[in-house]
Amino acid sequence: MIFSTHPLHPTVMADLAAIGDLRVASSPTAAAINAECRGAEIIIVRAPIAPDIISREPGLRALVRHGAGLDMIPVEVATQAGVLVTNVPGANAPTVAEHVIWSALALLRRYPALSVDLRTKGWAAARIHADHALELSGRRLAIVGMGNVGHALHKIAHHGFGMEVLAVTSRPDAVPAGARAVSLRQALATCDVLALCCPLSAATTGLIGRAELALMQPHAVLINVARGPVVVEQALIAALQSGRIAGAALDVFDTQPLPQDHPFLTLTNVILTPHVAGITDESMLRLGQCVVGQTRAILAGAKPAHVCNPQVWDAYFARFG
């Protein structure tokens, strides 16, 4: 049985159903996933997977991540159990990069407050915001994390908008031509737009807190398409409320779904999206097609692409031959 935590692109659903018995969680909640994935050989992951599921399911072959980030999967537990973990790196990188550019344009043009005032205070009040609007072209973009998303974002920003790109990365070899590697402190102090595109890890948890936000220029904006805990939420709220930075676009949060009483929802210098930076019809099809290919390979006894725990092979083959 192939189990998916979420409905997928219609074409992908049809392809998976042709491979085997496809079931989809009735809701992407922990309770529904836990109860309904019993008997799964493949679990397609778009929601957190509890370690208990892995240890409970003797026939589980693989956790196939519908995306790149592995924070939803207890990889060490899977490895110990002889379960493959795969992902799909890069398939939605252009989509996320476009979201960052869209967010930066909207923030620099004061769109959140302008839109609210046009609806509540009228034409003249809304037009005042344009006096303080800024152009994106030629400005300085700092990208934290130069993986697939960082590279796609650099391409659009540098070649499309003539932006100076600063790269904050632990891998100097990952800095593309036309970008300049700098320290996080240098990036914060000099950028107009800060884009967080890094994976969540022990090193990046709480990376942007009160001290880091204090280094930023008052006109600068922050865009988080990484993971919520990369930013200290209370510090960011204070910076936005005080005008320490001009605005933020947040696609990810400490708690998801975002609670309806969250302070972010009261701020007019913030763009909020429900973890959709990487989701378009095109990206869901690309991601899904990769998932289909990996699922087909696993069930046929072949090695899938993008295995994230290659050390599992001995235990995996001992289970499935």
C-alpha angles and dihedrals in degrees: 000000000000113000126193124194089212140023110267136205109307093240090051092048090054092049093049092047088055090056098050149316104325121199128177126204112257087229131000092247126125091243095051094044092048094050099040104043094069111133095019120152092185126028116195105210127218096133133045116288117214117229089233090066091058095050092043099053112073094183097049109127104173149001105218111198113217090214139013110276117090100197090106092059128068092224096180092052091049092049093051089050093050094248121144119234118201134171141187108239120193101005094114098030094108089049094053091044091054089050090055092051092047090050093048092050092049094047095047090049090051091239100158095057093035092055093048093048094047089056098041108025104024143240101313095047091051095049092057090071090065090067088070098038120123134208120240096213114101095007127128118262122192115201117197106202121027101209125120093304093046091052093047091048092049090053094054096039099044101036098031103038102020091239124166105238123210116194123209107192142137088224112069089186089063094065109108124222110276095033127096124220113229139162120267090249092054091048094050094048097049110028128103093198125030115198118191108206101150128120119255112258140141088274095052100040106110090003092145111048138142095296093049094047089050089063094058124098116254093242093049124109132209125218120190118196093146114076130308098246091059084080125051098235099205091051091051092048090053092048092051095045093050096043092244085140126019100236151321140224112209126189096164133046143186090252121034127227089041109246113249092234095052115134091232088072091063097054122097095197094063134086112207125194128175100244093289102126091113098040124101130128090259096048093047090053092048092047092045094050089055090049090051091052093050093046092050091050094049094049090047091054095250129128111264125219122262101022106185097195105041090165087074095073099097093049092042094053091045087060101040106016 
